Amino acid sequence: MITARFRPTIAEVDAGAIRRNARRLLDAAGEGAQLCAVVKADGYGHGIVTAAQAALAGGASWLAVALVEEGIVLREAGVDAPVLLLSEPPPSAAPTLVANELTPTVYRAEFLDALEAAADGSARVHVKLDTGMTRVGVAPSDRDELLARLAASDRLDVEGVQTHLARADEPDVTTTTEQLERFAEGLAAVTAAGLAPRLVHVANTAATLVHTDAWRAVLAAGVPTAAPLVRTGIGLYGLDAGPQVSAMSHGLEPAMRLVSAVSHVRHVTEGTPVSYGHRWSAPADGWLATVPIGYADGVPRTLTGRLDVLHAGRRRPVVGTVTMDQVLVWCGDDMPTFGDEVVLIGTQPAAEGGGELRIGIEEWAERLGTITYEIATGISARVPRT
Ligand SMILES: *Cc1c(COP(=O)(O)O)cnc(C)c1O
């Protein structure tokens, strides 16, 4: 393993922010609710172990990952909290899953067969009902057969029942209401099959924050003895769950700063063409700063011409084509100095007028026509997390 670190490009992760965000999400989920911190995809790019430990310190009682492989990383780091797998892995993963005490989401009989064979004693599972996301989960037409299969097994313990919402980040659509109605029917079928789950869950970050009363009512009526669990990812990292679900307005704090430093300084004359393709030329005589971060680090090349950074307390444009390892920043008449801090995502004290300047992941997402999730998970493994 290479431990030397020479390049100044780093993602600073504020574990305290993740811990406080967990606490706020737990409060938002309401009385009696438990928090499942979603730490898949390396904790949405923040570092899976850091994110898991911070969320647990903030009151989370569960963790969730997408892959068995991610669950193993948590176990090898000594994390012993319950870990939910959000989708069913291939049957061949069942023995490894059991050995690592990971709790699977289930929806296919073939997987249940493999799990029963692998389990010594009983295995806890969370069955997933598809209510309209149409991605994973048992379809309504196959539901009752699967529930009967689960009820008949003396090796499978249905600890949880769940569904997932497709449009929770849009406060005003009726889809969420329809999905919740289908989930209510599903919970009735679960109870009718003789199953008594202890945890019932529906809400991602957006639903936790904006549809709280709706899903809580369905859960309370469906299985009154079960505790509601919320599965929150993006809010834990202080990022917007969508253009209409602002993290900041719910008191959540961004947990990542992406910073680098000036690695080379040039004075150029008006008209000097810059970077691959010479797509930009200096509009006047002035200063250029080179910054050692590029698309291999997760700064999308398609942000060429649309990216700003914070340097010396000012917002400045990145000019010329974004390259694999470097970008160029136009400083005009201000001479940059080798080693000056450059903030790509985060805040920096303003040079004038007090206060601070800020560039959020939301700004990149909006300019690229994507969502915060894709930007955060796209900060590549080459960038050390500190
Ligand atoms: C990723 C995921 C979540 C977390 O969603 P956020 O919008 O990040 O809160 C919850 N549930 C499932 C099934 C997921 O795949």
Boltz pocket constraint, residues with backbone or C-beta under 6 A from the ligand:
constraints:
  - pocket:
      binder: B
      contacts: [[A, 38], [A, 86], [A, 163], [A, 164], [A, 203], [A, 204], [A, 205], [A, 206], [A, 231], [A, 232], [A, 233], [A, 234], [A, 235], [A, 241]]
      max_distance: 6.0
